[in-house]
Amino acid sequence: MGGFCEADGCLLPEHAAGLCQGHFRRRSRGRPVSGRLREVLSPWGRVLEAAIALADVSSEDDQAHRRAEDNLRTAITAYARKDPVPAPAEPVPEQV
């Protein structure tokens, strides 16, 4: 105990039996230990990832473009619900 996970490419700390918590859970459920764990992103990270994916989609593939737009819309909606923009504390006086 105290080292790193023995799964290929994993740099997480060892949890049990030479594996990190995620890879250990995989093995205990009978799933293959190889492969990356799913990265947990913040709501803003999901927005950025979806925006980059939309930018990378070929403009000729309409179905992929719609799917990428939907993913971005979903990520933005989740971000807005998680971190709503606060209302100003006081009304801002108009400049005359």
ABEGO torsion letter per residue (X at the ends): XGBBBABBGBABBBABGGBBAAAAAAAAAGBBABEBBBBBBBAAAAAAAAAAAAAABBAABAAAAAAAAAAAAAAAAAAAAABBBBBBABBBBBBX
